[in-house]
Amino acid sequence: MAVSNRVPILSRFLRTIRRTAGFRPKWKPVLSAIALHGLFFLLPGCGLLFDAVQQIYPVTTDEIDTICRRQQVQVGMAVEPFRPFVFPAIWTDEGARVTGLDTELVRAVSDALTAHCNTPVIPVLHLVRFRDLFLLLNEGQLDFFVSAVAAETPSPSRSGFAYSTPYFLQGGIGAIATRPEVADRIRTRLRTSGEVSDRHRLLDGMTVAVQDSTAAHLYAEAKLSATTVLICSSLPAAFEHAATGQSPPIDVIIGAHPVLEFMVKTTRRDWQLLTKDGHAPLRFTQADYAVVMAEERYALRRFINDVIFQLDESGRLERMRHRWIDEAYAYPRRASSEGLPFDVSKMPDHYAQGTCRTSSR
């Protein structure tokens, strides 16, 4: 392959000369030689040419090798709780810790990186607002992030990102309500409108709360044109809005189905999961949860896919799901014994759960 093809700046320089000189094929070797000698003359010194090219066109390196060299993997996670995937951060005798199914997955990835690199690789956790995770990844501050993120959510705001093999299936958007009459109204609409068609119309005329920048928020903005949508900073903010009787009153909260289901079983027993027939959960979308990376991080994506495959093949992934979703436990104890540390100084105010505002669609 010609040098000019491997170095874009030379290719551009040659094209300019060819246009100026009335290029003919027989002159190609001569012009290439002139261009190379001219550039070397302008940039004396053995490495200056390639230093200049490298500054303009950085050479792509294997991101796994980069992680190995720095002995750290930069991981993002939402500061807002997505139980049981991410629990609220707590302070233990060992320092600040966060735990959940997603933190166990992060530890499995970092352990695999340690084995691959033949040197300890420490997960450096960035606990930030969910809406900021995509921004930090786009800026190159993170290698990847997790927080019960639905893969392949169709939205312009999710372009440029890639997703691993799913580590949790049967996610999607579900709904909860606290007033029995709301649940009865939705079941009545289901009986008269059919099973699947226009599922979003079940919420017409209601006030629906969603968490900012989540898949539920994107769904509401795209589909719920006949509802009042409240955009809340976090799920705790939505619960607080409903509990204090703020206006407009919330009829339904939609969000990640496994998160809502876990919460009504454990901490929000005054709310009920909306169902189709009293048993099967009412879902508005189907989705799987995956690790999020930059689109061009092919090596890292292959590596994490391999880790998830091995976890699944060995049965550990299913044990992880059972351990965090079905077992009874006190999460602060697990945080103390196995939680991941994080830098408190870079974390947003943990107790500022935020507020809700009406969407301005």
ROSE-870776 format. One line per 10 residues: number of its first residue (from 1); their letters; for each residue x, y, z of N, C-alpha, C. Coordinates in steps of 0.02 Angstrom, whole numbers, plus 50000, padded with zeros to 5 digits. Layout:
BEGIN
NUM> A> X:Y:Z:X:Y:Z:X:Y:Z | ...
% end
This chain:
BEGIN
1> MAVSNRVPIL> 50043:49940:50000:50000:50000:50000:50044:50062:50000 | 50026:50111:49961:50065:50173:49957:50065:50209:50023 | 50121:50245:50036:50125:50284:50098:50069:50335:50101 | 50053:50366:50044:50002:50418:50043:49934:50391:50061 | 49921:50326:50048:49857:50296:50065:49853:50283:50140 | 49909:50270:50171:49909:50257:50243:49909:50321:50283 | 49932:50375:50255:49936:50439:50290:49891:50489:50255 | 49832:50502:50281:49784:50545:50246:49809:50613:50228 | 49851:50643:50270:49874:50711:50256:49916:50713:50192 | 49955:50659:50179:49994:50655:50118:49948:50647:50058
11> SRFLRTIRRT> 49896:50607:50067:49849:50597:50012:49817:50662:49992 | 49796:50702:50041:49766:50767:50026:49816:50814:49991 | 49879:50812:50013:49930:50854:49984:49942:50836:49911 | 49944:50770:49897:49955:50747:49829:49897:50767:49783 | 49835:50761:49809:49778:50779:49768:49781:50852:49747 | 49803:50894:49794:49809:50966:49778:49860:50977:49723 | 49919:50944:49726:49970:50951:49675:49945:50927:49608 | 49909:50870:49609:49884:50842:49546:49836:50888:49511 | 49791:50917:49550:49743:50963:49519:49778:51024:49490 | 49829:51048:49525:49865:51108:49503:49907:51094:49440
21> AGFRPKWKPV> 49937:51036:49437:49984:51020:49384:49952:50987:49324 | 49886:50977:49325:49855:50942:49270:49877:50869:49270 | 49858:50833:49318:49884:50766:49333:49873:50716:49276 | 49925:50678:49261:49921:50621:49215:49951:50561:49251 | 49927:50500:49239:49951:50441:49275:50026:50433:49274 | 50058:50450:49218:50130:50438:49214:50169:50483:49262 | 50138:50537:49285:50174:50582:49331:50164:50562:49404 | 50124:50510:49417:50109:50492:49487:50171:50477:49529 | 50218:50435:49504:50278:50421:49545:50319:50484:49559 | 50324:50527:49508:50364:50588:49516:50333:50633:49568
31> LSAIALHGLF> 50267:50644:49562:50233:50688:49609:50235:50661:49680 | 50229:50595:49688:50233:50566:49754:50301:50578:49786 | 50354:50570:49746:50421:50581:49771:50431:50654:49790 | 50407:50700:49747:50414:50771:49762:50378:50788:49827 | 50317:50762:49835:50278:50777:49895:50313:50753:49958 | 50338:50691:49956:50371:50663:50014:50435:50702:50032 | 50476:50716:49980:50537:50753:49993:50522:50823:50017 | 50469:50854:49990:50451:50921:50012:50430:50923:50084 | 50391:50874:50104:50368:50873:50174:50425:50859:50221 | 50470:50813:50201:50527:50799:50244:50573:50860:50250
41> FLLPGCGLLF> 50577:50899:50196:50617:50959:50198:50586:51010:50245 | 50519:51016:50243:50484:51064:50286:50485:51044:50359 | 50489:50979:50371:50488:50954:50440:50552:50914:50453 | 50609:50949:50462:50672:50913:50472:50670:50873:50537 | 50707:50820:50537:50708:50777:50596:50670:50714:50581 | 50694:50658:50606:50669:50593:50588:50596:50583:50605 | 50574:50607:50665:50506:50591:50687:50456:50646:50679 | 50477:50704:50654:50432:50762:50654:50372:50752:50608 | 50383:50722:50549:50329:50712:50503:50274:50669:50534 | 50294:50613:50562:50244:50568:50589:50214:50595:50654
51> DAVQQIYPVT> 50252:50636:50691:50222:50669:50750:50167:50715:50728 | 50179:50753:50673:50129:50800:50649:50067:50763:50624 | 50079:50708:50586:50022:50669:50561:49983:50639:50619 | 50019:50615:50670:49985:50584:50727:49942:50634:50763 | 49963:50698:50767:49923:50748:50801:49858:50762:50763 | 49861:50758:50697:49802:50773:50657:49758:50711:50648 | 49789:50653:50637:49754:50590:50628:49780:50539:50678 | 49754:50538:50739:49780:50492:50790:49772:50419:50767 | 49824:50380:50779:49822:50310:50762:49779:50273:50812 | 49731:50234:50787:49686:50197:50830:49724:50142:50866
61> TDEIDTICRR> 49718:50138:50931:49751:50086:50970:49698:50041:51000 | 49718:49981:51018:49673:49934:51050:49657:49959:51119 | 49592:49972:51133:49572:50000:51197:49586:49953:51255 | 49587:49888:51242:49604:49840:51295:49676:49849:51317 | 49721:49859:51269:49791:49872:51286:49798:49937:51327 | 49759:49987:51309:49761:50050:51346:49739:50039:51418 | 49685:50001:51428:49661:49985:51496:49714:49947:51534 | 49747:49900:51501:49800:49861:51535:49857:49906:51557 | 49877:49953:51513:49934:49997:51530:49918:50042:51589 | 49858:50069:51591:49842:50114:51646:49817:50077:51709
71> QQVQVGMAVE> 49804:50012:51701:49782:49969:51757:49718:49994:51790 | 49677:50026:51750:49612:50051:51773:49562:50047:51716 | 49499:50034:51734:49445:50038:51686:49395:50088:51713 | 49378:50138:51672:49334:50193:51693:49262:50172:51681 | 49224:50167:51735:49156:50140:51731:49106:50192:51757 | 49052:50202:51720:48999:50247:51741:48940:50209:51769 | 48907:50240:51818:48848:50210:51848:48804:50267:51874 | 48738:50256:51872:48691:50308:51892:48691:50317:51968 | 48691:50379:51990:48686:50392:52061:48614:50381:52085 | 48565:50388:52040:48496:50373:52059:48488:50298:52065
81> PFRPFVFPAI> 48452:50274:52114:48444:50202:52122:48401:50171:52067 | 48424:50114:52042:48385:50071:51997:48384:50001:52029 | 48352:49996:52086:48352:49932:52122:48321:49878:52078 | 48349:49816:52080:48407:49792:52117:48473:49796:52076 | 48472:49833:52020:48531:49838:51979:48582:49886:52009 | 48558:49941:52035:48601:49990:52069:48562:50014:52131 | 48589:50002:52189:48558:50025:52251:48586:50093:52271 | 48551:50128:52315:48578:50192:52338:48647:50182:52369 | 48692:50229:52356:48759:50226:52385:48755:50234:52461 | 48799:50200:52496:48800:50206:52569:48872:50217:52592
91> WTDEGARVTG> 48879:50237:52654:48944:50247:52684:48956:50193:52736 | 49010:50155:52727:49027:50100:52771:49091:50116:52809 | 49112:50070:52851:49176:50078:52888:49235:50081:52839 | 49226:50050:52780:49280:50050:52731:49277:50109:52684 | 49224:50150:52689:49216:50207:52645:49151:50203:52606 | 49143:50246:52557:49082:50248:52516:49079:50187:52470 | 49020:50156:52467:49012:50096:52427:48945:50097:52391 | 48942:50063:52334:48879:50054:52298:48876:49981:52277 | 48815:49953:52277:48808:49882:52262:48747:49869:52220 | 48740:49808:52197:48684:49788:52155:48706:49739:52102
101> LDTELVRAVS> 48659:49714:52062:48675:49667:52010:48726:49695:51961 | 48718:49758:51944:48763:49789:51895:48834:49796:51923 | 48840:49808:51988:48908:49813:52016:48942:49745:52017 | 48904:49692:52026:48933:49625:52023:48957:49610:51952 | 48919:49633:51903:48941:49625:51833:49005:49665:51820 | 49009:49726:51845:49070:49766:51836:49129:49731:51867 | 49120:49702:51926:49175:49667:51958:49197:49606:51917 | 49149:49572:51886:49166:49514:51844:49206:49536:51783 | 49188:49593:51754:49226:49620:51696:49296:49640:51718 | 49303:49674:51774:49369:49695:51796:49413:49636:51815
111> DALTAHCNTP> 49383:49583:51844:49421:49522:51859:49446:49490:51794 | 49403:49489:51743:49424:49461:51679:49480:49503:51647 | 49475:49569:51654:49529:49613:51629:49594:49600:51666 | 49590:49589:51731:49649:49575:51771:49683:49511:51746 | 49643:49459:51732:49671:49396:51706:49700:49406:51637 | 49667:49445:51595:49691:49457:51527:49756:49497:51526 | 49759:49548:51569:49816:49594:51569:49875:49568:51610 | 49864:49515:51649:49916:49489:51694:49940:49543:51743 | 49896:49587:51761:49909:49639:51810:49842:49663:51838 | 49839:49684:51901:49775:49706:51928:49745:49764:51890
121> VIPVLHLVRF> 49682:49759:51871:49644:49812:51838:49588:49833:51885 | 49590:49895:51907:49543:49919:51957:49486:49956:51923 | 49423:49940:51940:49367:49980:51913:49362:50047:51949 | 49369:50102:51912:49362:50169:51940:49290:50191:51926 | 49251:50195:51978:49179:50207:51971:49164:50282:51970 | 49125:50303:51920:49100:50371:51915:49025:50369:51927 | 49004:50392:51986:48934:50392:52004:48905:50460:51987 | 48864:50463:51933:48838:50526:51908:48764:50519:51892 | 48732:50575:51876:48662:50573:51855:48654:50530:51792 | 48600:50493:51789:48589:50448:51732:48594:50486:51666
131> RDLFLLLNEG> 48564:50546:51664:48564:50584:51601:48634:50604:51579 | 48682:50604:51626:48751:50625:51609:48795:50567:51587 | 48772:50505:51595:48814:50448:51577:48831:50448:51503 | 48781:50461:51461:48794:50461:51389:48841:50518:51369 | 48835:50575:51403:48879:50632:51389:48951:50615:51407 | 48962:50587:51466:49030:50571:51487:49061:50517:51442 | 49020:50469:51421:49046:50418:51375:49065:50449:51308 | 49023:50494:51284:49036:50527:51221:49099:50570:51223 | 49114:50598:51282:49174:50639:51292:49237:50598:51303 | 49230:50532:51308:49288:50489:51317:49310:50482:51389
141> QLDFFVSAVA> 49268:50504:51437:49287:50499:51507:49272:50430:51537 | 49232:50391:51501:49214:50324:51525:49233:50272:51472 | 49250:50212:51496:49259:50156:51450:49192:50123:51435 | 49150:50118:51485:49083:50092:51476:49041:50112:51537 | 48976:50101:51532:48933:50112:51591:48875:50062:51592 | 48848:50053:51651:48790:50010:51663:48743:50045:51710 | 48679:50029:51704:48627:50052:51751:48559:50032:51724 | 48550:49966:51713:48488:49940:51686:48468:49977:51623 | 48515:49983:51576:48503:50022:51515:48474:49976:51461 | 48417:49996:51434:48386:49958:51380:48427:49967:51316
151> AETPSPSRSG> 48446:49911:51286:48487:49914:51225:48445:49934:51165 | 48478:49971:51121:48449:49988:51056:48384:50027:51061 | 48379:50072:51109:48320:50115:51113:48320:50164:51055 | 48268:50164:51013:48268:50207:50954:48260:50281:50971 | 48313:50319:50966:48311:50390:50981:48374:50423:50954 | 48368:50483:50926:48429:50519:50903:48479:50529:50960 | 48455:50536:51021:48500:50547:51078:48542:50486:51094 | 48524:50428:51067:48561:50367:51081:48605:50345:51022 | 48612:50388:50973:48655:50371:50915:48728:50377:50935 | 48771:50337:50902:48842:50339:50916:48864:50295:50973
161> FAYSTPYFLQ> 48817:50256:51000:48834:50211:51056:48823:50139:51035 | 48858:50094:51068:48851:50023:51053:48836:49986:51118 | 48808:49926:51110:48785:49887:51168:48814:49817:51166 | 48828:49791:51224:48854:49724:51230:48798:49673:51219 | 48818:49610:51221:48769:49556:51226:48726:49570:51289 | 48661:49559:51286:48619:49572:51346:48640:49529:51405 | 48639:49558:51463:48652:49519:51524:48588:49510:51565 | 48534:49544:51544:48470:49535:51577:48415:49539:51524 | 48374:49487:51520:48320:49484:51471:48253:49503:51503 | 48204:49512:51461:48136:49527:51484:48134:49590:51526
171> GGIGAIATRP> 48166:49642:51501:48162:49707:51535:48101:49745:51511 | 48113:49797:51473:48057:49835:51444:48025:49882:51493 | 47973:49917:51469:47939:49968:51509:47875:49940:51539 | 47869:49947:51604:47809:49928:51640:47778:49989:51673 | 47728:49977:51715:47693:50033:51747:47667:50014:51816 | 47663:50064:51860:47635:50054:51926:47587:50112:51941 | 47541:50099:51986:47493:50150:52009:47480:50139:52083 | 47458:50191:52116:47444:50186:52188:47369:50187:52203 | 47329:50210:52155:47256:50213:52166:47221:50156:52130 | 47181:50116:52164:47148:50058:52133:47104:50078:52074
181> EVADRIRTRL> 47073:50137:52076:47029:50156:52021:47068:50167:51956 | 47131:50187:51961:47173:50195:51902:47187:50126:51871 | 47204:50078:51913:47217:50010:51888:47154:49981:51857 | 47097:49992:51888:47034:49966:51860:47018:49998:51793 | 47031:50063:51786:47018:50098:51724:47060:50070:51667 | 47123:50056:51682:47168:50029:51630:47147:49958:51611 | 47128:49917:51660:47106:49849:51643:47042:49850:51601 | 46998:49897:51616:46937:49904:51576:46954:49923:51504 | 47000:49969:51496:47021:49989:51429:47054:49931:51392 | 47091:49890:51428:47123:49833:51397:47071:49784:51369
191> RTSGEVSDRH> 47019:49772:51407:46967:49725:51385:46931:49749:51323 | 46924:49814:51315:46887:49841:51259:46930:49858:51199 | 46995:49867:51210:47038:49888:51154:47081:49833:51125 | 47081:49775:51156:47123:49720:51131:47189:49716:51168 | 47228:49663:51151:47287:49647:51189:47346:49694:51177 | 47363:49706:51114:47426:49740:51100:47417:49806:51063 | 47370:49810:51018:47366:49868:50974:47357:49932:51013 | 47397:49983:50994:47393:50048:51025:47397:50045:51102 | 47445:50007:51126:47452:49999:51199:47459:50066:51235 | 47492:50114:51202:47502:50179:51234:47436:50217:51246
201> RLLDGMTVAV> 47384:50199:51208:47320:50233:51216:47287:50216:51283 | 47311:50165:51317:47284:50148:51382:47295:50205:51432 | 47343:50247:51419:47361:50301:51467:47332:50368:51446 | 47290:50370:51395:47261:50433:51372:47224:50468:51429 | 47236:50534:51433:47201:50574:51483:47229:50570:51553 | 47282:50532:51562:47311:50524:51629:47373:50566:51637 | 47397:50572:51699:47461:50603:51713:47511:50548:51726 | 47563:50546:51685:47612:50491:51687:47681:50520:51704 | 47713:50490:51754:47780:50513:51774:47833:50466:51746 | 47889:50495:51725:47946:50457:51698:48010:50487:51727
211> QDSTAAHLYA> 48063:50447:51727:48128:50474:51747:48164:50504:51688 | 48195:50560:51698:48229:50599:51646:48280:50556:51608 | 48275:50559:51541:48324:50530:51495:48324:50453:51492 | 48279:50420:51528:48275:50348:51525:48235:50326:51464 | 48234:50260:51451:48194:50234:51396:48121:50251:51404 | 48096:50253:51466:48026:50271:51478:48013:50344:51458 | 48060:50388:51472:48054:50458:51452:48051:50464:51376 | 48095:50430:51341:48096:50432:51268:48032:50404:51239 | 48007:50351:51270:47943:50321:51247:47886:50370:51257 | 47884:50402:51315:47830:50449:51329:47831:50508:51280
221> EAKLSATTVL> 47889:50534:51266:47895:50590:51220:47872:50571:51150 | 47884:50509:51132:47868:50487:51064:47796:50464:51056 | 47767:50436:51110:47702:50402:51102:47644:50432:51141 | 47657:50462:51198:47602:50482:51242:47580:50554:51229 | 47553:50565:51170:47533:50633:51151:47468:50654:51185 | 47429:50606:51209:47364:50623:51240:47367:50617:51316 | 47427:50622:51344:47436:50619:51417:47475:50680:51440 | 47471:50692:51506:47515:50742:51537:47576:50705:51563 | 47634:50722:51538:47696:50687:51556:47735:50729:51606 | 47751:50699:51663:47795:50731:51712:47864:50700:51706
231> ICSSLPAAFE> 47913:50742:51696:47983:50719:51692:48015:50730:51760 | 48033:50675:51792:48060:50678:51860:48135:50663:51859 | 48171:50696:51904:48243:50687:51908:48262:50615:51926 | 48218:50581:51963:48231:50513:51985:48165:50481:52003 | 48165:50415:52012:48105:50381:52035:48086:50404:52106 | 48134:50411:52153:48116:50439:52218:48081:50507:52214 | 48101:50548:52165:48067:50613:52157:47995:50604:52136 | 47982:50554:52093:47913:50540:52072:47871:50516:52132 | 47900:50472:52173:47863:50448:52231:47850:50505:52280 | 47898:50548:52288:47890:50605:52333:47836:50653:52307
241> HAATGQSPPI> 47835:50664:52243:47784:50707:52212:47714:50680:52226 | 47707:50613:52218:47642:50582:52230:47623:50582:52304 | 47671:50569:52348:47657:50563:52419:47638:50630:52451 | 47665:50684:52425:47651:50750:52454:47592:50785:52422 | 47560:50751:52374:47500:50780:52344:47512:50839:52299 | 47571:50842:52269:47586:50898:52225:47545:50894:52161 | 47537:50951:52129:47497:50956:52068:47543:50958:52007 | 47524:50924:51953:47465:50880:51947:47477:50813:51981 | 47425:50782:52008:47434:50717:52041:47453:50663:51991 | 47498:50619:52011:47522:50565:51967:47473:50507:51968
251> DVIIGAHPVL> 47452:50487:51908:47410:50427:51901:47452:50365:51894 | 47504:50368:51852:47544:50309:51836:47617:50330:51831 | 47661:50286:51854:47733:50293:51841:47752:50237:51794 | 47784:50254:51738:47811:50203:51693:47887:50205:51697 | 47916:50147:51689:47989:50142:51694:48011:50071:51681 | 48073:50056:51698:48100:49989:51687:48060:49938:51728 | 48029:49891:51693:47984:49844:51727:48017:49807:51785 | 48077:49778:51777:48107:49742:51834:48119:49787:51895 | 48135:49850:51882:48147:49897:51937:48082:49912:51974 | 48029:49927:51936:47965:49942:51967:47938:49881:52004
261> EFMVKTTRRD> 47944:49823:51975:47919:49762:52007:47956:49749:52072 | 48021:49759:52072:48061:49748:52133:48040:49798:52187 | 48028:49860:52168:48012:49911:52217:47944:49901:52250 | 47894:49880:52211:47827:49870:52241:47827:49809:52287 | 47875:49764:52277:47880:49705:52320:47920:49719:52383 | 47962:49771:52382:48008:49781:52438:47998:49847:52475 | 48002:49902:52440:48002:49967:52475:47942:50011:52461 | 47903:49997:52408:47846:50039:52390:47783:49996:52386 | 47765:49967:52443:47709:49921:52445:47641:49955:52437 | 47639:50022:52442:47577:50058:52432:47562:50068:52357
271> WQLLTKDGHA> 47608:50047:52314:47598:50050:52242:47588:49979:52217 | 47554:49972:52160:47543:49906:52131:47564:49904:52059 | 47591:49847:52039:47611:49838:51970:47549:49828:51928 | 47545:49864:51873:47487:49858:51829:47493:49794:51789 | 47437:49758:51784:47436:49694:51749:47382:49694:51696 | 47385:49644:51652:47335:49638:51600:47273:49601:51623 | 47282:49550:51664:47227:49508:51685:47229:49491:51759 | 47264:49532:51797:47272:49519:51868:47335:49479:51883 | 47369:49454:51831:47429:49413:51842:47486:49435:51796 | 47477:49430:51731:47530:49448:51684:47543:49523:51686
281> PLRFTQADYA> 47606:49543:51693:47621:49615:51697:47605:49651:51632 | 47582:49712:51638:47569:49755:51581:47635:49787:51559 | 47654:49775:51497:47716:49804:51470:47699:49847:51410 | 47738:49899:51401:47729:49943:51344:47783:49933:51291 | 47839:49906:51311:47892:49887:51265:47927:49825:51291 | 47966:49794:51248:48010:49739:51267:48082:49762:51257 | 48126:49746:51303:48195:49767:51297:48240:49722:51340 | 48303:49720:51321:48354:49685:51360:48405:49736:51384 | 48436:49722:51441:48485:49768:51470:48555:49747:51451 | 48596:49797:51435:48663:49783:51410:48712:49836:51435
291> VVMAEERYAL> 48776:49822:51426:48830:49869:51442:48836:49918:51383 | 48845:49982:51398:48848:50033:51347:48921:50056:51337 | 48941:50060:51273:49009:50082:51254:49005:50129:51195 | 49060:50162:51180:49064:50202:51119:49061:50154:51059 | 49033:50178:51005:49020:50135:50947:49084:50105:50919 | 49139:50143:50921:49201:50118:50890:49243:50075:50936 | 49219:50061:50997:49258:50019:51043:49245:49945:51029 | 49268:49922:50972:49254:49854:50951:49289:49802:50995 | 49351:49813:51011:49389:49765:51051:49358:49759:51121 | 49341:49815:51150:49310:49813:51217:49243:49778:51215
301> RRFINDVIFQ> 49205:49791:51162:49139:49759:51156:49146:49684:51150 | 49194:49661:51108:49206:49589:51102:49226:49559:51169 | 49269:49596:51206:49292:49570:51270:49234:49562:51319 | 49192:49615:51325:49136:49612:51372:49085:49560:51350 | 49074:49554:51285:49030:49501:51260:49054:49432:51281 | 49121:49422:51277:49149:49358:51298:49139:49346:51372 | 49146:49399:51413:49136:49393:51485:49064:49372:51499 | 49016:49406:51468:48945:49391:51479:48930:49320:51455 | 48960:49299:51399:48950:49231:51374:48974:49180:51425 | 49035:49191:51452:49062:49144:51501:49020:49142:51564
311> LDESGRLERM> 48996:49201:51586:48952:49202:51645:48888:49163:51633 | 48861:49170:51572:48799:49135:51556:48811:49060:51550 | 48865:49041:51515:48880:48970:51505:48893:48933:51571 | 48926:48967:51617:48943:48936:51681:48884:48934:51730 | 48830:48970:51714:48773:48972:51759:48778:49028:51810 | 48834:49064:51810:48842:49117:51860:48795:49175:51847 | 48782:49191:51784:48738:49248:51769:48668:49236:51796 | 48643:49175:51789:48577:49159:51816:48578:49162:51892 | 48633:49140:51923:48638:49144:51996:48640:49216:52018 | 48673:49259:51980:48674:49330:51996:48604:49360:51994
321> RHRWIDEAYA> 48566:49343:51943:48498:49368:51937:48456:49345:51997 | 48461:49281:52012:48422:49254:52069:48443:49286:52134 | 48507:49295:52143:48535:49323:52205:48509:49393:52218 | 48504:49434:52165:48485:49504:52175:48410:49516:52168 | 48375:49473:52132:48304:49486:52120:48259:49445:52165 | 48277:49383:52179:48232:49338:52215:48248:49329:52289 | 48312:49332:52306:48331:49321:52376:48311:49379:52420 | 48302:49364:52485:48291:49416:52535:48359:49436:52564 | 48373:49501:52567:48437:49523:52592:48433:49597:52612 | 48482:49618:52650:48490:49689:52668:48547:49716:52625
331> YPRRASSEGL> 48531:49760:52579:48582:49783:52532:48640:49819:52566 | 48630:49856:52623:48688:49887:52655:48741:49836:52676 | 48720:49776:52696:48769:49725:52715:48809:49702:52654 | 48774:49694:52599:48810:49674:52539:48856:49730:52515 | 48833:49792:52523:48876:49848:52503:48940:49849:52545 | 48934:49833:52609:48993:49833:52654:49042:49778:52636 | 49015:49720:52617:49058:49662:52605:49084:49656:52534 | 49045:49682:52484:49065:49670:52415:49053:49731:52369 | 49031:49786:52397:49016:49844:52356:49078:49876:52326 | 49068:49914:52273:49123:49948:52240:49133:50018:52270
341> PFDVSKMPDH> 49196:50038:52280:49209:50106:52306:49203:50157:52250 | 49194:50220:52269:49192:50274:52220:49216:50338:52253 | 49232:50387:52212:49257:50450:52236:49199:50495:52255 | 49190:50506:52320:49133:50546:52344:49138:50618:52320 | 49198:50644:52313:49205:50715:52294:49179:50729:52224 | 49177:50677:52180:49153:50687:52112:49080:50665:52103 | 49048:50649:52157:48980:50624:52154:48931:50681:52167 | 48876:50686:52128:48826:50737:52142:48792:50723:52209 | 48759:50772:52236:48728:50765:52301:48681:50705:52301 | 48699:50655:52340:48662:50591:52340:48590:50600:52363
351> YAQGTCRTSS> 48580:50645:52409:48513:50652:52437:48470:50703:52401 | 48497:50735:52350:48458:50781:52310:48422:50741:52255 | 48365:50711:52274:48331:50667:52227:48296:50705:52172 | 48292:50771:52178:48266:50813:52124:48191:50823:52129 | 48164:50847:52074:48092:50865:52071:48063:50838:52006 | 47998:50853:51996:47964:50835:51934:47939:50899:51900 | 47940:50898:51835:47915:50955:51796:47873:50929:51738 | 47826:50969:51717:47783:50950:51662:47821:50956:51596 | 47815:50906:51554:47848:50906:51489:47821:50963:51446 | 47866:50995:51409:47847:51052:51366:47843:51031:51293
361> R> 47823:50970:51279:47819:50945:51209:47776:50992:51168
% end
